Amino acid sequence: MLNVAVVGSGPSGVYTAQSLVQLDPEVRVDVLDRLPCPYGLVRYGVAPDHEKIKSLQNNLRTVLEHERIRFLGNVEVGTGGVPPARLRELYHAVVYCVGAATDRHLGIPGEELPGSWSATEFVSWYSAHPDSAADGFVLGARTAVVIGVGNVAVDVTRILARGATELSPTDMPQAALTALASSKVTEIHMVGRRGPSQARFTTKELRELGALPDTEVIVDEEELALDPAYRDPSGLPATQRRNVEVLRAWAAAPPRGAPRRIRLRFFLRPVELLAAGDTSLIEGSRELEGRRVGAVRFERTVPDQDGGIKGTGRYEDLQAELVLRSVGYRGVPLEGLPFDVKSGTVPHSSGRVLRDGAVSLGEYVAGWIKRGPTGVIGTNRPCAKETVMSLLEDTSGLVDREVPEDALPWLRAAGLSPVEWPGWLAIERAEAELGASLGRSVVKLPDWQSLMTAAQCDTQSQRARNQQPV
């Protein structure tokens, strides 16, 4: 019997576990996650108003309930938890599916001013990620600038423009719902440094902005026309062509005077975040202590002859009491594993981890930590299958090593308190009960204490059942 640990319970981890049990009738898989809840970014990264995508959890649930797959949450791997070397002693093979856990920075002056956040922090807050310590995003803000033109940028823009009526039926935590319901943000700029034909959002996501109640989308046709492909998008890939067509229709539409406005801007590169009341920013100045962001300075860009962009030396300041950067994710090193700083991934060959250029038998990667933060959720399926095929080809060399029949007692002996599947089901029940008490549907538990308290209720109930006389 081949015992495999999969580290990470997001789509790449679950698809890896699924491929393993489908392709090998004797493999057993423990899916480990440092959170007590499964599903990764499907739970904590998909916008709460995207019910269709969030319903993917049902498919992931079916996999995790397989008789040869076991979910073990609240298991940290790496710093402060189980070292990778120890996992190798407990399992024949370990597949790391830990994603890209941090965001990219702009690297410009003023980026750390209060009121400037990453989109990742904002998403974690309204998705009730237990590590989210931030709050007060929209407090005192009337104008927001979202830097980036990908689907995450569209998500945060849409959430900022939604009202309580649309957000209340979602599983958004109550504190975030209350804050967004009382938000005074009426002007949202979503800004890209390149043109509309190079934007990374999908057409479906883009069109959703135009369907928001009490909100109009404003696009400047002169700005769009800076893109050489704007006038004739017929040679573009289908998604980019449809995007340009949607933007052209919005640019031609007369203003409606709606209470909220989303302005889509292109060919603007952020160069500086300005403190409120300042026309220039001097980093480290004591005068800026306690000051919040007040504007973003952009440089106008134009296409160059190589398919990129170049600056023009002309600048524009956009007022903003809230700035959200959405310029991509990046993998982070996991203690005990090799890491390529340039790509933000673990070096590998067809999923096999490489140490100093040589294959490290028994260690594998899948998902974003393998290929970088690219593709959609479904991209993880072939990525996971490639890794699993490599692992199964190595089986004869893996099973030569003796490992415990069950790693769970060893994890507990190391001081860990794994949350098993019944504990996760107890969390689900607690979230349903919380929603009912607030007159809503399901409402996520927003912090570690409430999650672990709910999970431990199952343990206590199990102990009580065990103590009942037969």
N, C-alpha and C positions, 0 to 999 in steps of 0.2 A: 504494500500500500504506500503510495507516494503522498507524503504530507507537504503541502505548500502553504506558505503565508503570502497573502496579498495585502500590501500596505496601502490603504486608501479605499474608501467605499463609494467614490464617485463613479460616473459612467465607465471610465477606463478600468477601474478596479473591478467593478461588477461584471463587465464584459470579459475581463480576463478570467475571473472565476467561472463564468458561464462556459467559455471555450474549454477550460480545463476539464470540467465534468462532462462536457459533451464529447470530447475527443479521447478521454481516458476513463474507462468504466470503474477504475479502482482508485482514482485520486481523491484525496480529501483536502478541502480548502478552508482555511481560517482567513476571513477578511477582517483585517485590523484597521481601526480608525482612532485617531486621538480624540475625536468628539464622541459623545455618547449616542449620536444620531447618525444614521447612514445617509447616503445619496450625494454627498459632496456639494458641488455647485448647483445641482438640480434643486437641492433644498435651500442653499444659501447664496446662490448667484442668479437664479432665474427670477425675474421681476414677479412680484406677487399677483399682478393682474394678468399674467400670462398662464392661465389655467391649463391650456392645451399642452404647453411644454412641461408644466409642472406635473401633469398627469403621467409623465414618463416614470414617475416614482412607482406607479403600479407595476410596470414592467420590471423595474429593478427589484421591487419587492418579491416578485415571483422567483427571481434568480436566488435572492438571499434566503428564501425559504426552502431551497433545495435540500434534500436530506444529507447530501455530502458537502454542503457549504454551511459554515457557521460564522455569524457576525459577532465580533468582539470589539465593542466600542470602549472609549475611555482608555485606550492603550497608546501611549506616546512612544514613538520610535525615534531614537536619536538623543539629542541633548535632553537630560532630565528624565529619560525613559529607558526603553530597552535598546541597547546598542545593536547596530546591525550585525556585529560579530556574534552577539549572543543569539540573535534570531537564527543565524546560520547553524547554531548548535541545536536549536529546537525544531527546525524544519529541514527537509531535504532541499528545498528551494524557496527563495523569497523573491517576489515580484513587487517592485516599488512603483506605485501609481499615485504619487503625491502631488501631481499637478504643478502649477506655477503660482506660488503662494503670495507673491508680492506684486506691486505695480511699478511701472516705469515712471521715472521722474522727468520733469521738464528741464531741470538743470539751469534755471534762470534766476536772477535776483528776485527776492521777495516771495519765493515759492512757499516758504515756511510761515508766512504771516497768518495770524488767526483769521479764519474765514476761508482759507485755501485748503482744500482737501483732495484726496484721491477719490475717484469714483468708487474704488474698492471699499473705502471706509464708509461712504454713503450707502452703498448696496448692503454692506454688512449690517449697518444700523437698521435699515428698513426691512431686512430679512431676518433679524433677530439672531445674528451670529453671536454665540456666547462670549467670544473674544472682543466684541465691539464695546469699547469704552467711551466712544465719542458720542456727543449729543449737541444740540443747539445749532444744527446745520442751518436751518432756515430762520432762526431767531434774529429779528431785526433786518432781514434781507428783503429787498423789493426787486432787485435785479440779480440774475444769476448768469454766469458764463460757464458753459460746458466746453472744455477744450478737447476736441476729438470728434470724428465722424464715423464711428463704428456702431455696432448694435448696442454695446453697453452705454455709449453716449446717448443713443436714442432712448434707451430704457430710463436713464436717470432724468433726462429731459421730460419724458412722458410722465414719470411719477411726480415731478415738481409741478406739472401742469394739471394734474388730476385733483378732483375735489373729494370730500369725505364720502359723498354718495357712491362714487365709483370704487373707492378704496376700502370701504367698510366691509363688503362681502369677502374680502381676501383674508389670508392668514397673517397679515401684517401685525406686528406686535402693537399693543394698545398705545404705548407711549409715542411711537413713531406716527401712528394714525392721528393721534391727538395733535401732535406738532404740525403735521402736514395739513390737517384740516383747518388749522388757524393760521397757516402760512400767508404772508402778504406778498409773496413773489408773484408778480404779474408780467414780468419781462424776462425771457430766457433766450440767451444767444448760444447757439451751438456752432462752433467755429472749427474749420479745418484749414490746414496750411496748404493743402493742394486743392484741385478743382473737383467739381461734382462727378466727373467720370472716374475719379480715383478714390472716391469715398468707399468705405468698407461696409456700410450698413446694407442690409437686404431690403428689397422693395417692400416686402410685407411690413417690416418694422417701420420703414419710412412712412408708408401710407397711414399707419395708425396715428401718427401725429396730426394728420389732417382730419381725423374722425373724432378728436377730443371735443367734448362739449364746451361751449363758452371760450373757445380758443381758436385763434387763427394763425396760420403759418405764413410768414412773410419772407419772400425771396427777392433779391435784387437781380433783375435780368442782366444788367450791365456787368455785374460781378460774375455771374455765370458765364457770360460770353467771353471771359478771359480764357476759358478752357477751349483749346482748339477743337475738341470733339463735341462741343455743345451744339453747334449749328447743324452738324450732321453726325448723329450718334450711331448710324447704321452699322459701322464697322466695330462697334464695341461688343463685348460679351453681353449676353442677354440681361443679366442683373443690372449691370452698369447702364445699359441702354434704357431699361425701364425706369431706373432711378432718374436719369436725365429727363425723361418724358414727364414724370411726376413733378419734378422741380420746375420744368417749363410751364406746366399748367398752373402751378401756384404763383409763379412770377407774373403770369398774365391776369390773374384774378384781382379784381378791385378790393381794396381794404374793406372789412366789414365792421370795424370798430368793436371787436369782441373784448371782453374784460381782460383776457390773457393773450399774450403774443409770444410766439416762438419765431425767432429770426434765425434763419440758416445762412451762415456766412462762409465764404470760401476764399482761398488765397490770402490768408492772414496767418502769420507765424508769431506766436507769443514770444516776447523778448524780455518782459519785466512785469512783475506784479507791484502795483503802487499802493502804498498805505493811504488810508482815507485822508484827503486834504492835501496830499503831496503831489507835486508835478514831477519829481524825480526821487529815486530811492537810493539811499546810501546804506549799504549793508553794515550792520553792527552799530548804527547810530543809536545812542540812548534815547533820542527823541522818538524813536519808533516803538519803544517798549510799551506794550499794552495796546498798540494801535492795530486796527483791523485792516484787511484789504479793502480798498475802495475802488480800484480800477485795474484793468489789464491793458498793458501796452502791446500792440501788435505791429509788426512790420508787414506792409503789403508785399506779396510775392507774385511772381509771374512764371509761367512755364519756361524752361530752358530748352536747348536743342537736344539734350540727352534724355528727355522724358522726366526730368526732375523739376525742381523749382529753384529760383534765385531771388534774393532780396532786392528791393528797389530803393531802399533808403527813405521811403515814405512811411510814416507811422500814424496809427490811430489808437486812441484810448477808448475803451468801453467801460462804462461804470459797472461795478459789480461788488455787492456786499457778500456774495457767495461765489466761489470759484471751484469747479470740480474738474480735475484733469482725468481724462480717459484715453490714455495713449498706449495702452497695452499692458499685458502681464509679463512677469518674469519669474523663472524658477529660482529657488534658493538652495544653497548647499545643505545637505543632510549629513550630520556628523557621522563619519565612518564610511562615507561613500565618495568616490571620485566625483569631480564637478568641473565642467568647462565654463569658466566665468564669462567668456565671450558670448556663447550661445545660451547660457542659462539652463543647460541640460546636463544629464549624466552621460559620459561617453559610452557608446555601445556599438555592437555589431548585430543587427537584426534582433535587437532587444537584449542581447547578452551584454552585461556590464563589462567594460574594459578597464583594467587597472594597469597603468603604465603601458597601454597598448596591447595587453594580453587579456584574453577572456578570463573572467573570474567565475569559475564554475559554480552554479547554484544561485547566482545573483542576476536579476533581470529588471528591466524597466518597461513601462508602457504608459501611453498618454502624453500629456504635455511635458513631463520631466524627461521623456524620451525624444520627442520630436519638436518641442517648443510649442508656444500657445497659438496653434493654428487649427483651422478646420472647425466643424460644427460637432454636436454631440455624436452624431452617427459616424464621424471620422474615427472615433475611438474603437469601433468594432474591428475593422481590418488591422488597425494598429495593434490591438490586443491579441488578435489571432496570430499575427506574425510572431509576436513574442512567445505565445504559448507553443507554437510549432517548434521554435528554437528550444524551449524548455523540454518538450517531450522527446525531441531528438537526443537530448542529453541524459535521458532517464537512466540508462545503464550506469553512467558514472555517478549519478545522484544517489541512487538507492544503495550503493556500496557503503555509505556512511550510516551509522546507527544514530537514530534520533528518538526522543520519547514518543510513545504511542499517542499521548495527548499532552500538548504544550500548556494547557490551561492551568493545571496545578503549579507548574513552574513559573508562570506569569504571576499568579497570586503569591507565590512564595517570595517573589522579587518585590512585593509591596504594592502591586497594581490591583485595581478593583475593576476588572473588565465588566462592561455592561453587555449582557447577552441579549438575544432577540426578544425574550419576554420583557426585559427591562425597557427596550425601545418601544414595544407595544404599550407599556405602561405610560411612557412619555406621550404617545399619541392620544391615549385616553385622557390624560391630564390636560392636553391642549384642547381637546373637544369639550371637556368640562369647563375650562376657562372661557372658551368662546360662548358657550351657552349662558354662562353667568353674566357675560357682557352684552347679551342680545345679538351676538354675531355667530358665525359658523365656527370654524377652527381658528384659534389664535395661538401663535407660537409662543413658547416659553422663551424669554429673552436672555437668560443668564445661566451660568454653570450651576449655581446653587439650586435653582428651581428644577433644572433638568435632572440633576443627580438625585434630588429628593424624590422626584416622580419615579425615576428608575429604581430607586431603592425600595419604593413602596411595593413593587412586585416581589423583590427578594423577601421582604417582611411577610407578605401574604403567603409566599411559598413556604416559608418556615412555619407559619401558623397552620397551614394545611398539613404539613408533615407531622405536626405535633398532635393533630386530632386523633382520637382513638378510632381504630378500625371497627 
